Amino acid sequence: MNPTKKKYNAISNRMVKTIILLVLIAIAQYTVLSGQGFSNRIILTDVISTLIFTITFTSIIYIIQQYYHSKEVLNVPNMSTIVLFSFLTILWSHLATSAFAETTNAYNDFYNMTFTLKSILIVLVYIICHLIFWIDQQKVQEVRIQKFAIEKEKEANRIEMNSLQQQFKPHFLFNSLNSINALTVVNPQEAQKMVHLLSEFMRGAINVNPSELVSLEKEIHHIKLYTDIEKVRFGSRLEVNYDLTEDISNFKVPTLILQPIIENAVKYGLYDNTDDVIISIQVKKQQHSIKISVSNPFDPTTQSASKGTGYGLQSIEKKMLILYNQSNLLNTKREDNTFTTILEIPQR
């Protein structure tokens, strides 16, 4: 339903209920007074005129609360409004009833008998209606504050996500350009191949929305481009095995979330190492999530496979916390000379 229409319907229902309440009070007032021996003409005129004015001023009270809502329910302006409208209702119903009375004496008797109770009733009616509208508007204000806080939090998250994304772009680009620079001297053809792969990779990465979820299939495609770039640098020493037994096209993951993990695997697997290195990427479906494991060998005597500082794995933890509000989605483990990064991604 349209929000404006929904709000209009809520206002209409509220006013209809309030009017029904005022009509019921008027009927009760008429029933009580009709048994006191007063003229039906006087009673009916007084009840109808009072009802008309209370409905009119109650509507005005609602508008005042809607546009000039105060934090205090019974402050001076609100009490002044109640007193003013109570006085005007009593005055105008008095003038209307006296004008339609058969005789002055009949009206005076009615006036003297009913004035005090009628005045108290009118004041109470306005106070009750004012309280109802104030509470209702207070809830509206609280919802607005909550929505504003949520929007501010979302905006802060978007800013931080953009910041994380911007950290990645120059980080990866600088590393690749350094590799291309080195290859131009020793192997120009491989440097040309790497430039082509890099341009294709950056074309798909540079304009992505950092808070967007993409298919795992697309994310794996980006990773394959990245590892192809690294294979240009390291040749046959680097091999990447994919264990994708599941249909990965239906899984959604944060865009470029695997890039730092694979970069770490290459760094700890190949740097200061002359042996061939196999990086394994495995995807497993769980009940409400998918688990992605990336394993690489490392030499504990020359390297320290840790979460490190800077962009790396810490940025993934922060990104997952922003997107899923969970801090335990990224884990690492060491077994012998193998380092494994495990990323669990909830599927909504």
C-alpha positions in Angstrom: 0.0 0.0 0.0 1.2 3.5 -0.8 2.6 5.1 2.4 0.7 8.3 2.0 -2.6 6.4 1.5 -1.8 4.2 4.5 -1.2 7.3 6.6 -4.4 8.9 5.4 -6.4 5.8 6.2 -4.8 5.7 9.7 -5.8 9.3 10.3 -9.4 8.7 9.0 -9.8 5.6 11.2 -8.6 7.5 14.2 -10.9 10.4 13.7 -13.8 8.2 13.0 -13.2 6.3 16.3 -12.9 9.6 18.1 -16.2 10.9 16.6 -17.9 7.7 17.6 -16.7 8.1 21.1 -18.0 11.7 21.3 -21.3 10.6 19.8 -21.6 7.9 22.5 -20.9 10.4 25.2 -23.5 12.7 23.7 -26.1 9.9 23.7 -25.3 9.1 27.3 -25.6 12.8 28.2 -29.0 13.0 26.5 -30.2 9.8 28.2 -29.2 11.1 31.7 -30.7 14.6 31.2 -34.0 13.4 29.6 -34.9 11.8 33.0 -34.5 15.0 34.9 -37.8 16.6 33.7 -36.2 19.2 31.4 -37.6 20.1 28.0 -36.6 17.7 25.2 -36.0 20.7 22.9 -33.5 22.3 25.4 -31.8 19.0 26.0 -31.5 18.1 22.3 -30.3 21.6 21.4 -27.7 21.5 24.1 -26.4 18.0 23.3 -26.2 18.6 19.6 -24.5 22.0 19.9 -22.0 20.6 22.4 -21.3 17.6 20.1 -20.7 19.8 17.1 -18.3 22.1 18.9 -16.4 19.2 20.6 -16.0 17.4 17.3 -14.7 20.7 15.7 -12.2 21.5 18.5 -11.1 17.9 18.9 -10.1 17.9 15.2 -8.2 21.1 15.8 -6.4 19.5 18.8 -5.4 16.6 16.5 -4.0 19.0 13.9 -2.1 20.9 16.6 -0.6 17.7 18.0 0.3 16.5 14.4 2.2 19.7 13.5 3.2 21.1 16.9 3.8 18.0 18.9 5.4 18.7 22.3 7.6 16.5 24.4 5.5 17.1 27.5 1.9 16.0 27.4 0.4 18.6 29.7 2.6 21.6 29.3 1.3 25.2 29.4 0.4 25.5 25.7 -1.5 22.2 25.7 -3.4 23.0 28.9 -4.1 26.5 27.5 -5.6 25.0 24.4 -7.8 22.6 26.4 -9.0 25.5 28.7 -9.7 27.8 25.7 -11.7 25.2 23.7 -13.6 24.1 26.8 -14.6 27.7 27.4 -15.6 28.3 23.8 -17.6 25.1 23.7 -19.5 26.0 26.9 -20.1 29.5 25.7 -21.3 28.7 22.2 -23.5 25.8 23.4 -25.0 28.2 26.0 -25.8 30.8 23.3 -27.3 28.1 21.0 -29.4 26.5 23.7 -30.7 29.7 25.1 -31.7 30.9 21.7 -33.9 27.8 21.1 -35.3 27.5 24.6 -39.1 28.0 25.0 -38.8 30.3 28.0 -36.0 32.0 29.9 -37.0 30.4 33.2 -36.9 26.9 31.6 -33.4 27.5 30.3 -32.2 29.0 33.6 -33.3 26.0 35.5 -31.5 23.7 33.0 -28.4 25.9 33.0 -28.1 26.0 36.8 -28.6 22.2 37.2 -26.2 21.1 34.4 -23.5 23.8 34.2 -21.0 22.3 36.6 -21.2 18.7 35.5 -21.3 19.8 31.8 -18.2 21.9 32.3 -16.3 19.1 34.0 -17.4 16.6 31.3 -16.3 18.9 28.4 -12.8 19.5 30.0 -12.4 15.7 30.6 -13.4 14.9 27.0 -10.8 17.4 25.7 -8.1 16.1 28.1 -8.8 12.5 27.1 -8.8 13.3 23.3 -5.6 15.3 23.8 -3.9 12.4 25.6 -4.9 10.0 22.9 -3.6 12.2 20.1 -0.4 13.1 22.1 0.4 9.4 22.7 -0.4 8.5 19.1 1.8 11.4 17.8 4.6 10.4 20.3 4.6 6.9 18.7 4.9 8.5 15.3 7.8 10.7 16.5 9.6 7.6 17.9 9.1 5.8 14.6 10.6 8.8 12.8 13.5 8.9 15.1 14.1 5.2 14.7 13.9 5.5 10.9 16.3 8.4 11.0 18.8 6.5 13.1 18.5 3.5 10.8 19.1 5.7 7.7 22.1 7.3 9.4 23.5 3.9 10.3 23.0 2.7 6.7 24.7 5.8 5.4 27.6 5.3 7.7 27.8 1.7 6.6 27.8 2.8 2.9 30.5 5.3 3.6 32.6 2.6 5.4 32.0 0.1 2.7 33.1 2.6 0.0 36.2 3.3 2.1 37.0 -0.5 2.3 36.4 -0.8 -1.5 38.6 2.1 -2.3 41.4 0.6 -0.2 41.2 -2.5 -2.3 41.4 -0.9 -5.7 44.7 0.9 -5.5 46.2 -1.9 -3.3 45.6 -4.6 -6.0 46.3 -2.3 -8.9 49.7 -1.2 -7.5 50.8 -4.8 -7.0 49.7 -5.8 -10.5 51.4 -2.7 -12.1 54.6 -3.6 -10.2 54.5 -7.1 -11.7 53.8 -5.8 -15.2 56.8 -3.4 -14.8 59.0 -6.3 -13.9 57.7 -8.5 -16.8 58.2 -5.8 -19.4 62.0 -6.3 -19.0 62.2 -10.1 -18.8 59.1 -11.2 -20.8 57.2 -8.5 -22.8 54.7 -10.9 -24.2 53.6 -12.1 -20.7 53.5 -8.4 -19.6 51.1 -7.7 -22.5 49.0 -10.7 -21.5 48.9 -9.5 -18.0 47.8 -6.0 -19.0 44.9 -7.6 -20.9 43.8 -9.7 -18.0 44.2 -6.8 -15.6 42.0 -4.5 -17.7 39.3 -7.2 -17.9 39.4 -7.7 -14.2 39.3 -4.0 -13.4 36.5 -3.4 -15.8 34.3 -5.8 -13.8 35.5 -4.5 -10.4 35.9 -0.7 -10.7 32.2 0.2 -10.9 30.7 -2.3 -8.5 28.5 -1.3 -5.6 30.4 -2.3 -2.4 27.2 -3.1 -0.5 25.8 -5.2 -3.4 25.4 -9.0 -3.3 26.4 -10.8 -6.5 26.2 -14.4 -7.5 29.1 -16.6 -6.3 29.5 -17.6 -10.0 30.4 -14.0 -10.8 32.7 -13.8 -7.8 34.5 -17.0 -8.8 34.9 -15.6 -12.4 36.7 -12.5 -10.9 38.9 -14.8 -8.8 39.8 -16.8 -11.9 40.8 -13.6 -13.6 43.0 -12.6 -10.6 44.7 -16.0 -10.4 45.3 -15.9 -14.2 47.1 -12.6 -13.6 49.2 -14.2 -10.9 49.9 -17.2 -13.1 51.5 -14.8 -15.5 53.9 -13.8 -12.8 54.6 -17.2 -11.3 54.0 -19.5 -14.3 53.5 -23.2 -13.7 54.4 -22.8 -10.0 50.9 -21.7 -9.2 47.9 -24.0 -9.5 44.4 -23.3 -8.3 41.9 -26.1 -7.7 38.2 -25.4 -7.4 35.9 -27.8 -5.6 32.5 -26.5 -6.7 30.1 -29.4 -6.3 27.2 -27.1 -5.6 25.2 -25.0 -8.1 27.0 -21.7 -7.3 24.8 -19.6 -9.6 22.1 -19.4 -6.9 24.4 -18.3 -4.0 24.8 -14.6 -3.2 28.0 -13.2 -1.8 29.3 -9.7 -1.1 31.1 -8.4 -4.2 34.9 -8.9 -4.3 34.8 -10.5 -0.8 37.2 -13.4 -1.8 39.8 -11.1 -3.4 41.8 -10.5 -0.2 41.6 -14.1 0.8 43.1 -15.3 -2.5 45.7 -12.6 -2.4 46.8 -13.8 1.1 46.9 -17.3 -0.2 49.2 -16.3 -3.0 51.3 -14.2 -0.8 51.9 -16.8 1.9 52.0 -19.7 -0.5 54.5 -18.3 -3.1 56.5 -15.5 -1.6 60.0 -16.7 -0.5 59.1 -20.1 -1.8 60.5 -21.9 -4.8 58.3 -25.0 -4.7 55.1 -25.4 -6.7 52.0 -24.3 -4.8 48.4 -25.5 -5.0 45.7 -23.2 -3.7 42.4 -25.0 -3.0 39.0 -23.3 -3.1 36.1 -25.3 -1.8 32.4 -24.3 -1.6 29.9 -26.2 0.7 26.3 -25.5 1.2 25.0 -25.4 4.7 21.4 -25.0 6.1 21.2 -21.2 5.9 24.7 -20.3 4.6 27.5 -21.4 2.4 31.0 -22.1 3.6 34.0 -21.1 1.4 37.4 -22.6 2.4 40.6 -21.4 0.8 43.7 -23.4 1.6 47.4 -22.8 0.8 50.7 -24.2 1.9 53.1 -22.0 3.8 56.5 -22.3 5.3 56.3 -21.6 9.1 60.1 -21.1 9.3 60.1 -18.1 6.9 56.6 -16.8 7.1 53.9 -16.0 9.6 50.4 -16.7 8.3 48.3 -14.4 10.4 45.6 -11.9 9.9 48.1 -9.2 9.6 47.2 -5.5 9.3 46.0 -3.2 6.6 43.3 -4.3 4.1 43.6 -8.1 4.2 41.4 -10.3 6.3 40.6 -7.6 8.8 38.8 -5.7 6.1 36.7 -8.8 5.3 35.7 -9.1 9.0 34.6 -5.5 9.0 32.7 -5.8 5.8 30.9 -9.0 7.0 30.0 -7.3 10.2 28.5 -4.3 8.4 26.5 -6.5 6.0 25.4 -9.3 8.3 25.9 -7.9 11.8 27.9 -11.0 12.8 31.5 -11.0 13.9 32.2 -14.8 13.7 31.9 -15.4 9.9 35.6 -15.4 9.1 37.9 -18.0 10.7 41.4 -19.3 10.1 43.2 -22.5 11.0 46.7 -24.1 10.6 47.3 -27.8 10.1 50.9 -28.8 9.6 52.1 -26.6 6.8 48.6 -25.7 5.4 46.8 -22.4 6.2 43.0 -22.4 5.7 40.7 -19.4 5.6 37.1 -20.2 6.2 34.4 -17.7 5.2 30.7 -18.4 6.1 28.2 -16.3 4.1 24.5 -16.3 5.2 22.0 -16.8 2.5 18.9 -14.6 2.9 
